[in-house]
Amino acid sequence: MSASDDLEWHRVTGPEGLDEGRVTTVVAGLHSVALTRCGGRYGALDNRCPHQGGPLGEGSIENGLLRCPWHGFDYDPITGESPEGHGDRATTYPVEVRDDGVWVAVPKRRAHERTVADVMVETLVEWGVTHVFGMVGHSNLGFADALHRAEQRGELTYIGIRHEGAAAFAASAFGKLTGRPAVCFAIAGPGSTNLLTGLYDAKVDRAPVLAISGQVPSKVLGRGAFQDLDLTGAFKDVAASSRTVLSGSDHAELTALALKAAIVGRGVAHLVLPDEVQVQPAPDEPVAPMTGRVAANRIGPPADALDAAVDAIGSARRPVIVVGHGARHDMQDVIALAEHLGAPVLTTFKAKGQIPDRHPLGCGVLGRSGTPVASWIMNESDLLVVFGASFSNHTGIATYKPVVQVDTDPMALGRFNPVDVPVLGDAGVTARMLIERIPSDGARDDQAADVAARWAIWRAEKARRVADDSGRGVSSAAVFDAMTRLVPADAVISVDVGNNAYSFGRYFECDRQTVLMSGYLGSIGFGYPAALGAAVAEPHRRSIAVTGDGGYGQYLAELTTAVKYHLPVLHVLLDNSELAKISKEQRAVEMDVWQTSLHNPDFAEYARLCGALGIRVDRNDQLDDALRRALAHDGPSMVHVVCDADLL
């Protein structure tokens, strides 16, 4: 290739150049070049062997010829010619040795031609996608390039994570927090299968997520090629929609339908992109708009169901409202109904924080992670009015009480046990209609006084537990007492699975914080990746992760992701060097405690090595200062609390 106006020169080494008889890989513009020196002359060959694409720059010069490291074929290191009798030739580029080093001329960057991947990314943006979490690799490079262009235009943000499971958890948390889908992104084979646990979390907790998988080229698909898996089959159960995008597909429409499935179905959708389809030219394909494609679904209940609910609530003396995670976007109306009736409000663990614990009618959490306030109030009730809760065995909702259940999902009504009044309708719409129909001056007991009295008893007990000190570390009660006092009222708190979660539900008192957790899946490891998702979803709010050492150990490398993107995630790490919840369960069934101990590093020192603020706490009196310093830090921080496993 001769120098011309179509070429541009790049300096690829300094004046030291290259030793005689050596070859190395250099970068000139966008081109990877095998730079050689043989017989005192320099050569520059395209780094891809014309046979199998092998990296010539990783080869060796033997007997004056450059040998490809993949299959041993030889080329002249200066001219690129093959030995006599072979017609193959490697592409070469002009080379000049100048005073300041060696220069290579390569073709100028061509104007970009719009591709299928561009069409799909433009459709993502049109449908409101703002963030993509994932890992770039060999089978998704075309789509990654389109994401890069969109990010350069300021249309979306890409967060490159260290493990695809973290990408799926982050996207799930994003969907739980905002109600809008984020995208998680991976290569073929193991990259995509690594997404599955986080996607199951999104599925069972009804969070909208779009997963996008690269795939091997179509011509080898299904033939046992490297990383060739049936991804639509693998994702069939977790995704409401899983489709492979083909060369002749309507690429924008498939993308739009996947997003619609995630948004309307509040779950997971999945697209598979064969390698060659991603870069297929698509200069004139239109983007699929969102306008007119998604309808509002805030519907009221049927008249007869509403009448039955009005009769049941109107005749109750001690009605109690129970809210689940499904009512999270309707709490203003539900709380208005509670105030109208003077009815206490209890929450499932997933719904923790949906009413402030200092509200006169707020009673905290029911169930295994709950407060004695909530359980006492429920036990004294004569009717439960339940909004957006599942009645699963972990919720703690009494099935022996009369129940009015309100839900938008007909399958959720009476799912585990029959209820007295099943009401199909939006929580907010139904709550407003009940306010209009039920007088506020009914013959109901003053339960607010009971709520205040029970809180006084429980707070006195918590104060005693805060003061407990065995000399073997900090109590969970002390950790969450300090957090209750110091965490910003509008923070987003992502909680992991384990004793840390049980103690958080019991001891931390919410103001206006939003709590995220792996609810129905209960997947350990959720906490820290979820906090990354929350930090980018709502950057104006402080993102806090609460984890144990067991859960954090699964994704501890994601701290480097927070450092790379300067995400101000505060991590409160409760370290008891044990899978203590499992130890507790083994004891409960009279088994020996076995294989639950953990060998941990100094996590605070680890945080500092990663570039974050790390503070170690092993006494109660260090908590407040550590939390204040971490909250004031501009960037990722960790408060590593050495805990007593027996002081839960």
C-alpha positions in Angstrom: 0.0 0.0 0.0 1.5 3.3 -1.0 1.2 6.6 0.8 -1.4 8.9 -0.6 -4.0 11.5 0.5 -6.1 8.6 1.9 -3.4 7.8 4.5 -2.4 9.4 7.7 0.9 9.0 9.6 1.2 7.9 13.2 4.3 7.7 15.4 4.4 4.1 16.8 7.7 4.0 18.6 10.2 6.4 20.0 13.8 7.0 18.7 14.9 3.7 20.3 13.0 1.8 17.6 13.0 -2.0 17.5 15.8 -4.4 17.9 17.0 -6.4 14.9 15.1 -9.6 14.2 12.1 -8.6 16.4 8.4 -8.1 15.8 5.9 -6.3 18.1 2.3 -5.1 18.0 1.7 -1.3 17.8 -1.3 0.8 17.3 -1.6 3.4 14.5 -5.0 5.2 14.7 -7.6 2.5 14.7 -5.3 -0.1 13.1 -3.4 -2.8 14.9 0.0 -3.2 13.1 2.7 -5.8 13.3 5.9 -3.8 13.3 9.1 -5.7 12.2 12.8 -5.1 11.8 14.8 -7.4 9.7 18.0 -6.9 7.8 18.2 -3.3 9.1 14.8 -2.5 7.5 11.4 -1.8 9.1 8.2 -3.3 7.9 4.6 -2.7 9.0 2.0 -5.4 8.3 -1.7 -5.5 9.1 -1.8 -7.5 12.4 -4.4 -9.9 11.2 -3.0 -12.9 9.3 -5.1 -13.3 6.1 -5.8 -16.9 6.8 -7.4 -17.1 10.3 -6.9 -13.6 11.6 -4.0 -14.6 13.9 -2.0 -11.8 15.5 1.2 -11.5 13.4 2.7 -9.1 16.0 2.8 -12.0 18.5 4.7 -14.2 16.0 8.5 -14.5 15.6 11.0 -13.9 12.9 12.8 -17.1 11.9 15.3 -17.4 9.0 14.3 -13.9 7.8 10.5 -14.7 7.7 7.7 -13.7 10.0 5.8 -16.8 11.3 2.1 -16.5 12.3 1.7 -17.8 15.9 -1.6 -19.5 15.1 -0.8 -21.8 12.2 2.9 -21.3 11.4 2.5 -19.7 8.0 5.4 -17.5 6.9 5.5 -14.0 5.4 8.2 -11.7 4.3 8.4 -9.2 7.3 9.0 -6.2 5.0 6.9 -6.9 1.8 4.2 -9.2 3.3 4.8 -11.8 0.5 4.5 -15.5 1.1 7.3 -17.9 0.2 7.6 -19.1 -3.4 4.8 -21.3 -4.4 2.2 -19.6 -2.2 0.0 -16.7 -3.3 -1.0 -15.4 0.0 0.1 -11.9 1.0 -0.3 -9.9 4.2 -1.4 -6.3 3.9 1.5 -3.8 4.4 1.7 -0.1 5.3 4.3 2.5 4.5 7.0 3.0 7.2 9.4 5.9 7.8 12.2 6.2 10.3 12.4 9.8 11.5 14.5 11.6 14.1 11.8 11.2 16.7 10.9 7.5 16.0 9.2 5.1 13.6 6.1 6.3 11.8 3.5 4.2 10.0 0.9 5.4 7.5 -2.5 3.8 7.7 -5.9 4.5 5.9 -7.8 7.4 7.3 -10.9 6.7 9.4 -13.9 6.2 7.1 -17.1 7.9 7.7 -19.3 5.7 9.8 -22.1 3.8 8.1 -25.2 3.3 10.2 -25.6 -0.3 11.3 -28.2 -2.6 12.8 -26.7 -2.0 16.2 -27.1 1.7 15.7 -30.8 1.3 14.9 -31.3 -0.8 18.0 -29.4 1.6 20.3 -31.3 4.6 18.9 -34.5 2.7 19.7 -33.4 2.1 23.2 -32.8 5.8 23.6 -36.2 6.6 22.1 -37.8 4.4 24.7 -36.1 6.1 27.6 -33.2 3.8 28.3 -30.5 5.9 29.9 -28.1 3.3 31.4 -26.4 0.1 30.2 -24.4 -2.2 32.6 -22.2 -4.8 31.1 -18.9 -6.2 29.8 -17.6 -5.6 26.3 -16.2 -8.7 24.6 -15.5 -10.4 21.3 -19.1 -11.4 20.4 -20.7 -8.0 21.2 -18.2 -5.6 19.7 -20.5 -4.2 17.0 -23.2 -3.4 19.6 -20.7 -2.0 22.0 -19.4 0.3 19.2 -23.0 1.6 18.8 -23.3 2.2 22.5 -20.0 4.1 22.4 -21.3 6.4 19.7 -24.6 7.0 21.7 -22.6 7.8 24.8 -20.4 10.3 22.9 -23.7 12.0 21.8 -24.7 12.2 25.4 -27.7 9.9 24.9 -26.9 7.2 27.5 -24.3 6.1 30.0 -22.4 2.8 30.0 -21.1 1.3 33.2 -18.5 -1.4 32.6 -18.6 -3.9 35.5 -16.3 -6.7 36.6 -18.8 -9.6 36.5 -21.9 -9.9 34.4 -23.9 -11.0 37.5 -23.3 -7.6 39.0 -24.6 -6.0 35.8 -27.9 -7.9 36.1 -28.3 -7.1 39.8 -27.5 -3.4 39.0 -30.1 -3.3 36.2 -32.7 -5.1 38.5 -32.1 -2.5 41.2 -32.4 0.3 38.7 -35.8 -1.1 37.6 -37.0 -1.6 41.1 -36.1 2.0 42.0 -37.4 3.8 39.0 -39.9 1.6 37.3 -38.0 2.1 34.1 -35.8 -0.5 32.4 -32.1 -0.5 32.3 -30.1 -2.8 30.0 -27.6 -5.5 31.0 -25.2 -6.6 28.3 -22.9 -9.6 27.9 -21.1 -11.7 25.3 -22.2 -15.1 24.1 -21.9 -18.3 26.2 -20.7 -17.7 29.8 -21.0 -14.0 29.7 -24.8 -14.4 29.1 -25.3 -17.3 31.5 -23.6 -15.2 34.2 -26.6 -12.7 33.9 -29.2 -15.3 34.9 -29.2 -15.0 38.7 -29.7 -11.2 38.6 -32.3 -11.5 35.9 -34.2 -14.0 38.1 -34.1 -11.4 40.8 -35.8 -9.0 38.4 -38.3 -11.5 37.3 -39.6 -12.5 40.7 -39.6 -8.9 42.0 -41.3 -7.6 38.9 -38.6 -5.2 37.9 -38.3 -4.2 34.2 -34.9 -5.2 32.6 -33.7 -5.7 29.1 -30.8 -8.2 28.7 -28.8 -8.1 25.5 -26.5 -11.0 24.5 -23.9 -11.1 21.8 -23.8 -14.4 19.9 -21.5 -16.4 17.7 -21.8 -15.8 13.9 -25.0 -17.2 12.4 -23.1 -19.5 10.1 -21.7 -21.5 13.0 -24.6 -21.1 15.4 -25.9 -24.5 16.6 -22.8 -26.3 15.3 -20.9 -26.5 18.5 -18.6 -23.5 17.9 -16.7 -21.8 20.7 -19.1 -20.3 23.2 -22.1 -21.5 21.1 -25.0 -21.9 23.4 -28.8 -21.9 22.7 -29.3 -18.6 24.5 -33.0 -18.2 23.7 -33.5 -21.6 25.3 -31.3 -20.8 28.3 -33.3 -17.6 28.9 -36.7 -19.1 28.2 -37.8 -19.3 31.8 -36.4 -16.1 33.1 -37.5 -13.8 30.2 -41.1 -13.1 29.2 -39.7 -12.5 25.7 -36.4 -13.9 24.3 -35.8 -13.4 20.6 -32.8 -13.7 18.2 -32.3 -10.7 15.9 -31.7 -12.0 12.4 -30.3 -10.3 9.3 -33.7 -9.8 7.8 -35.5 -8.8 11.0 -37.3 -5.5 11.7 -34.5 -4.6 14.1 -36.1 -1.5 15.6 -39.4 -3.3 16.1 -37.9 -6.3 17.8 -36.1 -3.9 20.2 -39.3 -1.9 20.8 -41.3 -5.1 21.5 -38.7 -6.3 23.9 -38.8 -3.0 25.8 -42.6 -3.1 25.8 -42.5 -6.6 27.3 -40.2 -5.5 30.1 -42.2 -2.3 30.8 -45.8 -3.7 30.6 -45.0 -7.1 32.0 -42.7 -5.6 34.7 -40.1 -8.3 34.1 -37.2 -9.4 31.9 -36.9 -9.3 28.1 -34.0 -10.7 26.2 -32.4 -10.1 22.7 -29.7 -12.2 21.1 -27.5 -10.5 18.5 -25.3 -12.7 16.2 -21.9 -11.2 15.7 -22.3 -10.3 12.0 -25.8 -8.9 12.3 -24.6 -6.2 14.7 -22.5 -4.5 12.0 -24.8 -5.1 9.1 -25.4 -1.8 7.3 -28.8 -0.3 8.0 -28.6 3.3 6.7 -32.4 3.9 6.2 -34.1 1.8 8.9 -36.4 3.9 11.0 -36.4 4.0 14.8 -39.5 2.5 16.5 -41.2 5.2 18.6 -42.6 4.7 22.0 -45.5 7.1 21.6 -48.8 5.3 21.3 -47.3 1.9 22.3 -47.9 1.7 26.1 -51.2 2.5 27.8 -51.8 3.7 31.3 -53.0 0.8 33.5 -54.2 2.5 36.7 -57.7 0.9 36.7 -60.3 1.0 39.4 -62.0 -2.1 40.9 -65.3 -3.6 39.8 -68.3 -2.1 41.6 -69.3 -5.2 43.5 -65.8 -5.8 44.8 -65.6 -2.2 45.9 -69.0 -2.4 47.7 -67.8 -5.5 49.6 -64.6 -3.8 50.6 -66.5 -0.7 51.8 -68.8 -2.9 53.9 -66.0 -4.8 55.5 -63.9 -1.8 56.3 -66.8 0.3 57.4 -67.9 -2.2 60.0 -64.4 -2.9 61.5 -63.4 -1.4 64.8 -59.7 -2.1 64.5 -58.8 -2.2 60.8 -55.1 -2.4 59.9 -53.5 -1.6 56.6 -50.7 -3.9 55.3 -48.6 -2.7 52.4 -46.3 -4.7 50.2 -43.8 -3.7 47.6 -46.5 -3.6 44.9 -48.0 -0.5 46.5 -44.7 1.5 46.5 -45.8 4.0 43.8 -49.2 4.6 45.5 -48.2 5.3 49.1 -49.5 8.8 49.2 -53.0 7.6 48.5 -52.7 4.6 50.8 -51.4 6.7 53.7 -54.3 9.1 53.1 -56.7 6.2 53.5 -54.9 5.2 56.7 -55.2 8.7 58.1 -58.9 8.9 57.0 -59.6 5.6 58.9 -57.1 6.1 61.8 -55.8 2.7 60.8 -52.2 1.6 61.5 -49.9 0.8 58.6 -47.7 -2.3 58.6 -45.3 -3.3 55.8 -43.8 -6.4 54.5 -40.0 -6.5 54.6 -39.8 -5.7 50.9 -41.9 -2.6 51.6 -39.8 -1.3 54.5 -39.7 2.4 54.4 -42.8 3.0 52.3 -44.3 4.8 55.3 -41.9 6.6 57.8 -41.5 4.8 61.1 -42.1 8.1 62.8 -45.5 8.5 61.2 -48.2 8.3 64.0 -49.7 5.3 62.2 -46.5 3.6 61.0 -45.7 0.3 62.7 -42.6 -1.0 60.9 -42.1 -4.4 59.4 -44.0 -7.6 59.8 -42.6 -11.1 59.8 -39.1 -12.5 60.4 -37.3 -9.2 59.9 -40.0 -7.3 61.7 -40.7 -5.3 64.9 -42.8 -6.3 67.8 -44.8 -3.1 67.1 -46.2 -4.5 63.9 -46.9 -8.0 65.1 -48.8 -6.7 68.2 -50.9 -4.3 66.2 -51.8 -7.0 63.7 -52.7 -9.5 66.5 -55.1 -6.9 68.0 -56.8 -6.1 64.6 -60.2 -7.3 63.4 -59.5 -6.7 59.7 -56.5 -6.5 57.4 -56.6 -4.3 54.3 -53.7 -5.5 52.2 -52.3 -3.5 49.3 -49.7 -5.0 46.9 -48.5 -7.9 49.0 -48.0 -11.5 48.1 -48.9 -13.3 51.4 -45.9 -15.6 50.9 -44.6 -17.4 54.0 -42.0 -14.7 54.8 -44.4 -11.8 54.9 -45.9 -12.7 58.3 -49.4 -11.6 57.2 -52.0 -13.4 59.4 -54.2 -15.7 57.4 -56.6 -16.2 60.3 -57.8 -12.6 60.2 -60.5 -11.3 57.9 -58.8 -9.9 54.8 -59.5 -7.4 52.1 -56.8 -7.8 49.4 -56.2 -5.2 46.7 -53.9 -6.0 43.8 -53.5 -5.3 40.0 -52.5 -8.9 39.3 -55.5 -11.3 39.4 -53.2 -14.2 40.1 -52.0 -12.5 43.3 -55.5 -12.4 44.8 -55.9 -15.3 47.2 -52.7 -16.9 45.8 -51.7 -18.8 49.0 -55.0 -18.8 50.9 -58.6 -17.6 50.2 -59.3 -14.0 51.2 -62.6 -12.6 52.3 -62.7 -9.7 49.8 -60.4 -10.0 46.7 -60.3 -6.6 44.9 -58.7 -6.3 41.4 -57.6 -2.7 41.0 -54.8 -0.2 41.2 -53.8 0.5 44.8 -53.9 4.2 44.5 -57.1 4.4 42.6 -58.8 1.9 45.0 -57.5 3.8 48.1 -59.0 7.1 46.8 -62.3 5.4 46.0 -62.5 3.9 49.5 -61.9 7.4 51.1 -64.8 8.7 49.1 -67.1 5.9 50.2 -66.2 5.3 53.9 -67.0 8.0 56.5 -64.0 9.1 58.6 -66.1 9.3 61.8 -66.9 5.6 62.2 -67.0 3.8 65.5 -63.3 2.8 65.3 -60.8 2.5 68.2 -58.1 5.0 68.6 -55.2 2.9 67.5 -52.7 5.7 67.2 -52.3 5.6 71.0 -51.5 1.9 70.8 -48.9 2.5 68.1 -47.2 5.1 70.2 -47.2 2.9 73.3 -45.8 -0.1 71.5 -43.0 2.0 69.9 -42.0 3.4 73.3 -41.6 -0.2 74.6 -39.6 -1.3 71.6 -37.4 1.7 71.5 -36.5 1.2 75.2 -35.6 -2.4 74.4 -33.5 -1.3 71.4 -31.6 1.1 73.6 -30.7 -1.7 75.9 -29.4 -3.8 73.0 -27.4 -0.9 71.7 -25.6 -0.8 75.0 -24.7 -4.5 74.9 -21.0 -5.1 74.6 -19.3 -8.5 74.9 -15.9 -7.2 73.8 -16.0 -9.3 70.7 -17.2 -6.6 68.3 -20.1 -4.2 67.6 -23.8 -5.2 67.9 -26.1 -5.0 65.0 -28.5 -2.8 67.1 -25.7 -0.3 67.6 -24.9 -0.2 63.8 -28.5 0.5 62.8 -29.1 2.9 65.7 -26.2 5.0 64.3 -27.5 4.7 60.8 -31.0 5.7 61.9 -29.6 9.0 63.3 -27.1 9.8 60.5 -28.2 8.4 57.1 -29.8 11.1 54.9 -33.6 11.0 54.9 -33.8 10.5 51.1 -31.0 7.9 50.8 -31.5 4.7 48.8 -30.4 1.7 50.9 -29.6 -1.6 49.2 -29.7 -4.5 51.6 -28.1 -7.9 51.1 -29.2 -11.3 52.3 -28.3 -12.7 55.7 -28.3 -11.7 59.4 -27.5 -8.1 58.3 -30.9 -8.0 56.5 -32.8 -9.3 59.5 -31.2 -6.8 61.8 -31.7 -4.0 59.4 -35.4 -4.8 59.2 -35.7 -4.9 62.9 -33.6 -2.0 64.1 -33.2 0.6 61.4 -36.0 3.2 61.5 -36.9 4.7 58.1 -37.7 8.3 57.4 -38.1 8.8 53.6 -35.4 6.3 52.5 -36.0 3.8 49.8 -35.0 0.3 50.5 -34.0 -2.2 47.8 -33.5 -5.9 48.3 -33.5 -9.3 46.6 -37.0 -10.0 47.8 -38.5 -13.2 46.5 -35.3 -14.7 45.2 -33.3 -13.8 48.3 -30.0 -13.9 46.5 -26.9 -13.3 48.5 -24.6 -10.9 46.8 -27.3 -8.5 45.7 -26.4 -5.6 48.0 -23.3 -3.9 46.5 -24.2 -4.2 42.8 -27.7 -2.9 43.6 -26.1 0.1 45.2 -24.2 0.8 42.0 -27.5 0.6 40.0 -29.2 3.0 42.5 -26.2 5.4 42.4 -26.6 5.9 38.6 -30.4 5.7 38.5 -30.9 8.6 41.0 -27.5 10.4 41.5 -29.1 13.2 43.5 -29.8 10.7 46.3 -27.1 9.0 48.5 -26.7 5.3 47.6 -25.9 3.1 50.6 -25.1 -0.7 50.6 -25.7 -2.8 53.7 -24.1 -6.2 53.4 -22.6 -9.0 55.4 -19.1 -10.3 54.7 -20.5 -13.4 53.0 -22.6 -11.5 50.5 -19.9 -8.9 49.7 -17.4 -11.6 49.1 -19.2 -12.6 46.0 -18.9 -9.2 44.2 -16.1 -7.4 46.1 -14.3 -6.5 42.9 -17.2 -4.2 42.0 -15.7 -1.7 44.4 -13.2 -0.9 41.6 -16.2 -0.2 39.4 -17.4 2.4 41.9 -14.0 3.9 42.0 -13.6 3.9 38.2 -16.9 5.8 37.7 -16.6 7.9 40.9 -19.9 6.6 42.3 -20.3 7.9 45.9 -21.7 4.6 47.3 -21.3 4.2 51.0 -20.9 0.6 52.0 -21.7 -0.4 55.6 -20.1 -3.9 55.8 -21.0 -6.1 58.8 -18.2 -8.5 59.2 -18.6 -11.4 61.6 -16.2 -13.8 59.7 -19.1 -16.2 59.3 -22.2 -17.1 57.3 -23.9 -16.5 60.6 -27.5 -17.0 59.3 -26.6 -20.5 58.1 -24.9 -21.3 61.4 -28.1 -20.2 63.1 -30.2 -22.5 60.8 -27.9 -25.4 61.5 -28.4 -25.0 65.2 -32.1 -24.6 64.8 -32.4 -28.2 63.4 -29.9 -29.6 65.9 -27.0 -30.0 63.4 -23.4 -29.3 64.0 -22.3 -25.9 62.7 -20.1 -26.8 59.7 -18.3 -24.9 57.0 -19.8 -21.5 57.7 -16.6 -19.8 58.9 -15.0 -17.3 56.6 -11.4 -16.2 56.1 -11.6 -12.4 55.4 -9.1 -9.7 54.6 -9.1 -6.4 56.4 -11.9 -5.0 54.2 -11.1 -1.3 55.1 -7.5 -1.8 53.9 -8.9 -3.5 50.8 -11.1 -0.5 50.1 -8.1 1.8 50.4 -6.1 -0.4 48.0 -8.9 0.0 45.5 -8.9 3.7 45.8 -11.9 4.2 48.1 -12.1 5.5 51.6 -11.9 2.6 54.1 -12.7 2.9 57.8 -12.5 0.1 60.3 -14.8 0.1 63.3 -14.6 -2.5 66.1 -16.2 -0.5 69.0 -19.5 1.2 69.4 -18.0 4.5 70.2 -16.3 4.7 66.7 -19.5 4.3 64.7 -20.8 7.9 64.6 -17.5 9.4 63.5 -16.9 6.7 60.9 -20.3 7.2 59.3 -20.0 11.0 59.3 -16.6 10.7 57.6 -17.9 8.2 55.0 -21.0 10.3 54.2 -18.9 13.4 53.8 -16.4 11.6 51.4 -16.6 12.6 47.7 -16.5 9.1 46.2 -16.9 5.5 47.2 -16.5 4.7 50.9 -16.7 1.7 53.2 -17.3 1.5 57.0 -16.0 -2.0 57.9 -17.7 -2.9 61.1 -16.3 -5.9 63.0 -19.5 -7.4 64.5 -20.3 -9.8 67.3 -22.2 -12.7 65.6 -24.2 -13.3 68.8 -25.5 -9.7 69.2 -28.0 -9.6 66.4 
